[in-house]
Amino acid sequence: MLILVRSILFNILFYLNLLIYLIAATPTFFFSHRAVVSFAKAWGRTNLSLLRLVCGIDVKWIGLEKIPPGPLIVAAKHQSSWETFALLTLFDDPTFIVKRELMWIPWFGWYIWKARMIPVDRGAGTQALVLMTEKARVELANDRQLVIFPEGTRRTPGAEPAYKFGVAHIYSETGAPCLPVALNSGLVWPRRKFLRYPGTVRVEILDPIQPGLERSAFFQRLRNDIEAATARLIAAGTGK
């Protein structure tokens, strides 16, 4: 019962917090994308604080010292909505690859466009991959950190991995290093579930994969590294 009450309260505060930030960020229309990104990072930090105070959900970052400066492809495991805002807080100038439909949401979509996030049309096949890669190349050339979820959608902890080859294409075509990220957020914030369970989300930053690997070799290494670390984090659970 307590978990239900805390989950209801958090969800109310989560959307109220989003509305407040959307309103407060209105003046960013007159500034560069960096202003919007700064608001987004502050929004992410506020969400983490709300989770801790309301739901008893904390986070343990492992391996932060492995994050290199400069342009970077961040390939993260995707288990819940948690990482869509939490990962914002880790990087200097992050941009996310997002589904195109988010751009159509009034007001919210405008901020995604202003922050120079990279939309992808999942139904456009090869053309979508080409456009996504070209936009990724531009943002990486501006020293940004490109966050991509290689499976394309959220996966339940322990589910069979379903990595898409797009991340390998971006790696091969842009020449940027890739930073794998493993996590177990789905244990406290389950996919498509309302309840938020108390505990500690563990996020592990893995060793960067430097440019130069053959595309298939990179893809296999990325998948193996993320999945092995994710399995360890799931096995460790969400206790302190």
SERO-4910 file (N, C-alpha, C, O; in steps of 0.05 Angstrom, whole numbers):
BEGIN
 pado doro    nc1    nc2    nc3   cac1   cac2   cac3    cc1    cc2    cc3    oc1    oc2    oc3
  Met    A     16    -24      0      0      0      0     17     25      0     11     44    -14
  Leu    A     39     25     16     56     48     18     69     53     -9     72     76    -18
  Ile    A     78     31    -23     90     34    -50     70     47    -69     78     64    -86
  Leu    A     45     39    -68     25     51    -85     22     81    -80     21     97    -99
  Val    A     20     88    -55     16    117    -48     40    133    -57     37    155    -68
  Arg    A     64    122    -52     88    137    -60     90    139    -90     99    160   -101
  Ser    A     82    118   -104     83    119   -133     64    139   -145     70    154   -163
  Ile    A     39    141   -133     20    161   -142     31    189   -137     29    206   -155
  Leu    A     42    194   -114     52    220   -107     75    227   -126     77    250   -136
  Phe    A     93    208   -131    116    214   -148    106    221   -176    116    240   -188
  Asn    A     87    205   -187     78    211   -214     65    238   -217     68    252   -237
  Ile    A     50    246   -197     39    273   -197     61    294   -197     60    313   -213
  Leu    A     81    291   -179    103    310   -178    120    309   -203    131    330   -211
  Phe    A    123    286   -214    140    283   -239    128    300   -261    143    315   -274
  Tyr    A    102    298   -266     90    313   -288     87    343   -281     89    360   -299
  Leu    A     83    349   -256     83    377   -247    110    389   -251    113    412   -260
  Asn    A    131    374   -244    158    384   -247    165    389   -277    177    408   -284
  Leu    A    155    371   -294    159    374   -323    146    400   -333    158    415   -348
  Leu    A    121    404   -324    107    428   -332    121    453   -323    123    473   -338
  Ile    A    131    453   -299    145    477   -288    170    482   -305    175    506   -312
  Tyr    A    185    462   -311    210    466   -327    203    474   -356    217    491   -368
  Leu    A    181    464   -367    173    472   -394    167    502   -395    174    516   -414
  Ile    A    153    511   -374    147    540   -373    172    557   -368    176    577   -381
  Ala    A    188    548   -348    212    563   -341    232    565   -364    247    584   -366
  Ala    A    232    545   -381    252    544   -403    243    561   -428    258    562   -447
  Thr    A    220    573   -427    210    588   -450    230    608   -461    232    610   -485
  Pro    A    244    623   -444    263    643   -455    286    631   -471    299    646   -485
  Thr    A    290    605   -469    312    592   -484    307    594   -514    326    589   -530
  Phe    A    283    602   -523    278    606   -551    298    626   -563    304    624   -587
  Phe    A    308    644   -546    325    666   -556    355    659   -553    372    676   -559
  Phe    A    361    635   -544    389    628   -539    396    603   -555    380    592   -570
  Ser    A    421    594   -552    430    570   -566    418    545   -554    405    546   -533
  His    A    423    522   -566    414    496   -556    424    490   -529    411    475   -513
  Arg    A    447    502   -522    459    496   -496    441    505   -473    441    492   -452
  Ala    A    426    526   -477    407    536   -456    386    515   -450    380    509   -427
  Val    A    375    503   -472    355    482   -468    367    458   -455    355    446   -437
  Val    A    391    450   -463    404    427   -451    409    431   -422    406    413   -406
  Ser    A    416    455   -414    421    461   -386    396    457   -369    396    446   -347
  Phe    A    373    467   -380    347    462   -367    341    433   -365    331    423   -345
  Ala    A    346    418   -387    340    389   -387    357    375   -366    347    357   -353
  Lys    A    382    382   -363    399    369   -343    389    376   -315    389    358   -297
  Ala    A    380    401   -310    370    408   -284    344    392   -279    339    384   -256
  Trp    A    327    389   -299    303    373   -297    310    344   -289    296    333   -272
  Gly    A    330    333   -302    338    306   -295    347    304   -266    340    285   -253
  Arg    A    363    323   -257    372    322   -229    349    325   -209    349    312   -188
  Thr    A    329    341   -216    306    344   -199    290    318   -198    281    311   -176
  Asn    A    287    305   -220    273    279   -220    288    259   -203    275    243   -188
  Leu    A    314    258   -204    329    240   -187    324    246   -157    322    228   -141
  Ser    A    323    272   -150    318    280   -123    290    271   -114    286    262    -92
  Leu    A    270    275   -132    243    267   -125    241    237   -121    227    228   -102
  Leu    A    254    222   -137    254    193   -134    266    185   -107    255    167    -93
  Arg    A    287    198    -99    300    191    -74    283    199    -50    280    183    -31
  Leu    A    271    223    -51    255    233    -29    228    220    -26    218    215     -4
  Val    A    215    215    -49    187    205    -49    186    175    -49    170    162    -35
  Cys    A    203    162    -66    201    134    -70    223    117    -57    222     93    -57
  Gly    A    243    131    -46    265    116    -35    282    103    -56    295     82    -50
  Ile    A    284    115    -80    300    104   -101    325    121   -105    323    145   -111
  Asp    A    348    109   -100    374    123   -103    388    113   -127    378     95   -141
  Val    A    412    123   -133    427    114   -155    457    111   -147    467    128   -132
  Lys    A    469     91   -157    498     87   -153    512     86   -180    507     69   -196
  Trp    A    529    106   -184    543    109   -209    570     94   -206    585     99   -187
  Ile    A    576     76   -224    601     61   -223    617     67   -248    607     64   -271
  Gly    A    642     75   -244    660     79   -267    658    106   -281    664    108   -304
  Leu    A    649    126   -266    647    153   -278    674    163   -289    675    179   -308
  Glu    A    695    154   -276    722    163   -285    729    154   -313    748    163   -324
  Lys    A    713    135   -324    719    125   -351    707    142   -373    712    137   -397
  Ile    A    691    162   -366    679    179   -386    700    198   -398    710    215   -383
  Pro    A    706    195   -423    727    213   -435    715    239   -443    690    241   -447
  Pro    A    731    260   -445    721    286   -454    716    286   -484    725    268   -499
  Gly    A    700    306   -493    697    309   -522    674    292   -534    658    281   -520
  Pro    A    674    290   -561    653    276   -575    653    246   -568    674    234   -564
  Leu    A    628    235   -566    626    208   -555    599    196   -564    579    210   -564
  Ile    A    600    171   -570    575    155   -574    570    140   -548    586    123   -540
  Val    A    548    146   -535    541    133   -510    519    112   -516    496    119   -523
  Ala    A    526     87   -514    508     65   -521    498     52   -495    514     39   -481
  Ala    A    473     57   -487    463     49   -461    442     28   -463    425     28   -482
  Lys    A    441     10   -443    419     -8   -440    394      8   -434    396     29   -421
  His    A    371     -2   -443    346     13   -440    325     -5   -427    314    -23   -441
  Gln    A    319     -1   -401    300    -17   -387    275     -2   -378    254    -13   -374
  Ser    A    278     25   -376    255     41   -366    258     70   -375    277     77   -390
  Ser    A    239     87   -367    241    115   -373    263    129   -356    270    152   -362
  Trp    A    272    116   -336    291    128   -317    316    138   -331    324    161   -326
  Glu    A    327    122   -349    353    130   -362    349    153   -382    369    166   -389
  Thr    A    324    158   -391    320    180   -410    326    207   -397    332    226   -411
  Phe    A    323    209   -371    329    235   -358    354    233   -341    369    252   -338
  Ala    A    360    209   -329    383    206   -312    409    209   -327    428    222   -316
  Leu    A    411    199   -351    436    200   -366    442    229   -375    465    235   -381
  Leu    A    422    245   -377    427    274   -383    446    286   -364    462    304   -372
  Thr    A    446    278   -339    461    291   -318    491    285   -319    507    298   -305
  Leu    A    499    265   -335    526    255   -335    545    270   -355    569    269   -351
  Phe    A    533    282   -375    550    291   -397    548    322   -401    529    335   -393
  Asp    A    569    332   -414    571    361   -417    550    372   -436    536    392   -429
  Asp    A    547    360   -459    528    371   -480    515    347   -494    520    342   -517
  Pro    A    497    333   -480    486    309   -491    464    314   -512    450    334   -510
  Thr    A    462    296   -532    440    296   -550    431    267   -553    447    249   -553
  Phe    A    405    263   -554    394    236   -555    383    230   -583    373    248   -597
  Ile    A    385    205   -591    370    196   -614    342    188   -604    339    171   -587
  Val    A    321    201   -615    294    197   -605    275    189   -628    281    195   -651
  Lys    A    254    177   -621    234    170   -642    221    196   -652    215    214   -636
  Arg    A    216    197   -678    206    221   -691    180    231   -679    175    255   -678
  Glu    A    163    212   -669    137    220   -658    138    239   -635    120    255   -630
  Leu    A    160    239   -620    163    257   -598    164    286   -607    157    304   -592
  Met    A    173    290   -631    175    318   -642    147    330   -647    144    354   -650
  Trp    A    127    313   -648    100    322   -654     85    331   -629     63    342   -631
  Ile    A     96    326   -605     82    333   -581     84    363   -577    106    374   -577
  Pro    A     62    377   -575     63    406   -572     80    415   -549     80    403   -527
  Trp    A     96    436   -554    113    448   -533    137    430   -527    160    438   -531
  Phe    A    132    405   -518    154    387   -512    171    382   -536    195    382   -535
  Gly    A    157    377   -559    172    371   -584    189    395   -593    210    391   -605
  Trp    A    179    419   -587    195    443   -595    221    443   -580    242    449   -592
  Tyr    A    221    436   -554    246    435   -539    265    414   -549    289    418   -549
  Ile    A    254    391   -557    271    370   -569    285    381   -594    308    376   -598
  Trp    A    269    395   -610    281    407   -635    302    428   -628    324    428   -640
  Lys    A    296    445   -609    314    467   -601    340    456   -589    361    467   -593
  Ala    A    338    433   -575    362    421   -562    378    405   -583    399    394   -576
  Arg    A    368    404   -607    382    390   -629    384    360   -623    405    348   -628
  Met    A    363    349   -612    362    320   -610    358    309   -639    350    323   -657
  Ile    A    363    283   -642    363    271   -669    339    253   -672    339    231   -660
  Pro    A    319    261   -687    295    244   -691    300    222   -711    316    226   -730
  Val    A    287    199   -707    290    178   -727    263    167   -733    246    162   -715
  Asp    A    258    162   -759    233    150   -768    237    120   -770    250    110   -788
  Arg    A    226    106   -750    232     77   -749    221     62   -773    230     39   -778
  Gly    A    202     74   -787    191     59   -810    204     65   -836    195     55   -857
  Ala    A    225     82   -836    237     91   -861    260     74   -870    272     79   -891
  Gly    A    268     54   -855    288     36   -863    316     48   -867    325     63   -850
  Thr    A    328     42   -890    355     50   -896    357     81   -898    377     92   -889
  Gln    A    337     94   -908    337    123   -910    339    136   -882    354    155   -878
  Ala    A    325    124   -863    326    135   -836    354    132   -824    363    150   -810
  Leu    A    367    110   -830    394    105   -820    413    125   -831    431    135   -817
  Val    A    411    130   -857    429    150   -870    425    178   -858    445    191   -852
  Leu    A    400    186   -855    395    213   -844    404    215   -815    415    235   -807
  Met    A    399    194   -799    407    194   -771    437    195   -769    448    210   -752
  Thr    A    451    181   -786    480    181   -785    492    208   -793    511    217   -781
  Glu    A    480    221   -812    489    247   -821    485    268   -799    503    284   -794
  Lys    A    463    267   -785    457    286   -763    476    279   -740    485    298   -726
  Ala    A    481    254   -735    499    246   -713    527    257   -719    541    266   -700
  Arg    A    536    255   -744    562    265   -751    565    295   -746    585    304   -736
  Val    A    544    310   -752    544    339   -747    546    345   -717    562    362   -709
  Glu    A    530    331   -701    530    337   -672    557    328   -659    567    342   -641
  Leu    A    567    306   -667    593    296   -656    616    315   -664    634    320   -649
  Ala    A    614    327   -688    634    346   -697    633    372   -680    652    387   -679
  Asn    A    611    376   -665    608    398   -647    614    390   -618    605    403   -599
  Asp    A    629    368   -615    638    359   -589    615    351   -570    617    355   -546
  Arg    A    594    340   -582    571    332   -565    573    302   -559    588    287   -572
  Gln    A    558    293   -539    556    265   -531    530    254   -541    508    262   -532
  Leu    A    531    235   -559    507    224   -572    498    200   -557    512    179   -556
  Val    A    475    201   -544    464    179   -529    444    163   -546    425    174   -557
  Ile    A    450    137   -548    433    120   -564    427     95   -548    444     84   -534
  Phe    A    403     85   -551    395     59   -539    395     39   -561    377     38   -578
  Pro    A    416     22   -562    420      4   -585    397    -15   -591    394    -24   -614
  Glu    A    380    -21   -571    358    -39   -576    333    -24   -586    313    -36   -594
  Gly    A    335      3   -585    313     19   -597    289     23   -579    275     42   -583
  Thr    A    285      6   -560    262      8   -542    268     -5   -515    289    -19   -513
  Arg    A    251     -1   -496    256    -12   -469    253    -43   -469    236    -54   -482
  Arg    A    271    -56   -454    270    -85   -451    269    -92   -422    283    -81   -405
  Thr    A    252   -111   -415    249   -120   -388    275   -133   -378    287   -147   -393
  Pro    A    283   -128   -353    307   -141   -342    306   -171   -347    287   -185   -339
  Gly    A    327   -182   -358    329   -210   -363    318   -219   -390    321   -242   -398
  Ala    A    305   -200   -405    294   -207   -431    316   -212   -451    339   -201   -448
  Glu    A    310   -228   -471    330   -233   -493    338   -206   -506    320   -192   -514
  Pro    A    364   -200   -508    372   -175   -520    364   -174   -550    364   -194   -564
  Ala    A    358   -150   -559    350   -146   -588    364   -121   -599    351   -101   -604
  Tyr    A    390   -122   -602    405    -99   -611    401    -94   -641    401   -113   -657
  Lys    A    399    -68   -648    397    -60   -676    424    -52   -686    441    -43   -670
  Phe    A    429    -55   -712    456    -50   -723    462    -20   -727    484    -13   -734
  Gly    A    442     -3   -722    447     26   -727    470     37   -711    485     54   -722
  Val    A    474     28   -687    496     39   -670    523     32   -683    541     48   -682
  Ala    A    525      8   -695    550      1   -708    555     18   -733    578     24   -740
  His    A    533     24   -747    536     41   -771    546     69   -763    564     80   -776
  Ile    A    534     81   -742    543    107   -732    572    106   -723    588    124   -730
  Tyr    A    580     86   -709    607     82   -699    626     81   -723    647     95   -723
  Ser    A    620     66   -743    637     62   -766    639     87   -783    661     93   -793
  Glu    A    617    101   -786    616    124   -804    627    150   -792    636    168   -806
  Thr    A    626    152   -765    634    178   -752    662    177   -741    674    198   -737
  Gly    A    672    154   -734    699    152   -723    701    161   -694    722    168   -684
  Ala    A    678    162   -680    678    171   -652    681    147   -634    672    125   -641
  Pro    A    693    150   -610    694    128   -591    666    122   -580    649    140   -580
  Cys    A    662     98   -571    636     90   -560    638     82   -531    656     67   -523
  Leu    A    620     93   -514    620     87   -486    596     69   -479    574     79   -479
  Pro    A    601     44   -473    578     26   -466    569     32   -437    586     37   -420
  Val    A    543     30   -432    532     35   -406    512     13   -399    493      7   -415
  Ala    A    516      0   -377    498    -21   -367    483    -10   -343    493      7   -328
  Leu    A    459    -21   -338    443    -12   -315    422    -32   -308    417    -51   -323
  Asn    A    409    -28   -285    387    -46   -276    362    -30   -268    348    -39   -250
  Ser    A    357     -8   -281    335     10   -274    308     -3   -275    289      5   -260
  Gly    A    305    -24   -292    279    -37   -294    270    -52   -269    247    -60   -267
  Leu    A    288    -56   -250    281    -69   -225    265    -50   -207    249    -60   -190
  Val    A    269    -24   -209    255     -5   -192    234     11   -207    214     20   -196
  Trp    A    238     14   -234    219     28   -251    212     10   -274    223     12   -296
  Pro    A    194     -9   -270    188    -30   -290    176    -18   -315    161      2   -314
  Arg    A    182    -30   -337    172    -22   -363    141    -23   -364    129    -43   -358
  Arg    A    129      0   -372    100      2   -375     85     -5   -349     63    -15   -350
  Lys    A     97      1   -326     84     -4   -300     82     23   -285     99     41   -289
  Phe    A     62     25   -268     57     49   -253     74     51   -228     82     73   -220
  Leu    A     79     28   -215     92     28   -189    122     33   -191    135     26   -210
  Arg    A    133     47   -171    161     52   -168    170     39   -142    161     46   -120
  Tyr    A    189     20   -144    197      5   -121    223     16   -109    241     23   -123
  Pro    A    224     18    -82    247     29    -69    272     12    -74    270    -12    -77
  Gly    A    295     25    -75    320     11    -80    340     29    -93    336     53    -95
  Thr    A    363     17   -101    384     32   -113    388     23   -142    394      0   -147
  Val    A    385     42   -160    392     36   -188    422     36   -191    436     55   -182
  Arg    A    433     15   -203    462     14   -208    467     19   -238    456      6   -255
  Val    A    485     38   -243    493     44   -270    523     41   -272    538     53   -257
  Glu    A    532     25   -291    560     19   -294    570     30   -321    561     22   -342
  Ile    A    589     48   -319    603     59   -343    625     39   -350    643     35   -334
  Leu    A    625     28   -374    644      8   -382    667     21   -397    667     44   -403
  Asp    A    687      5   -403    711     15   -417    703     25   -445    689     11   -459
  Pro    A    712     49   -453    706     59   -479    716     41   -501    737     28   -498
  Ile    A    702     39   -523    711     24   -547    722     45   -566    707     61   -577
  Gln    A    747     44   -571    760     64   -588    753     60   -617    746     37   -625
  Pro    A    755     81   -634    749     78   -662    768     58   -676    790     53   -666
  Gly    A    759     47   -698    777     30   -714    770      1   -716    780    -13   -733
  Leu    A    751     -8   -699    743    -36   -701    726    -41   -726    711    -23   -735
  Glu    A    728    -64   -738    710    -71   -760    681    -72   -749    677    -79   -726
  Arg    A    662    -65   -766    635    -60   -757    623    -83   -742    611    -80   -721
  Ser    A    625   -107   -752    614   -131   -739    628   -137   -713    615   -145   -693
  Ala    A    654   -133   -712    669   -138   -688    661   -119   -666    658   -126   -643
  Phe    A    657    -94   -674    648    -74   -655    620    -81   -644    616    -80   -620
  Phe    A    602    -88   -662    575    -95   -654    574   -117   -634    560   -117   -614
  Gln    A    590   -138   -639    591   -161   -621    603   -154   -594    593   -163   -574
  Arg    A    624   -138   -595    637   -130   -569    618   -113   -553    616   -117   -529
  Leu    A    605    -94   -566    587    -76   -551    565    -93   -538    559    -89   -514
  Arg    A    552   -110   -553    531   -127   -542    540   -144   -519    527   -145   -498
  Asn    A    563   -157   -523    574   -174   -501    581   -158   -476    574   -167   -454
  Asp    A    594   -135   -480    602   -119   -456    577   -109   -441    577   -112   -416
  Ile    A    558    -99   -455    534    -88   -441    518   -110   -428    509   -107   -405
  Glu    A    514   -132   -442    498   -153   -431    511   -167   -407    497   -174   -388
  Ala    A    537   -171   -408    551   -184   -386    549   -167   -361    543   -176   -339
  Ala    A    554   -140   -364    552   -122   -341    524   -119   -331    519   -118   -307
  Thr    A    504   -118   -349    476   -116   -341    468   -140   -325    453   -138   -305
  Ala    A    476   -164   -333    469   -188   -319    480   -187   -290    467   -195   -271
  Arg    A    505   -176   -287    517   -174   -260    500   -154   -243    496   -160   -220
  Leu    A    492   -132   -255    477   -112   -240    450   -122   -232    440   -117   -210
  Ile    A    437   -137   -250    411   -149   -243    414   -169   -221    397   -170   -202
  Ala    A    435   -185   -222    440   -205   -201    445   -192   -174    438   -202   -153
  Ala    A    458   -169   -175    465   -154   -151    440   -142   -138    440   -137   -114
  Gly    A    419   -138   -153    394   -127   -143    395    -98   -137    413    -84   -147
  Thr    A    377    -88   -121    375    -60   -115    379    -52    -86    373    -30    -78
  Gly    A    391    -70    -71    398    -64    -44    422    -45    -42    436    -42    -62
  Lys    A    426    -33    -19    449    -15    -16    475    -29    -20    496    -17    -17
***
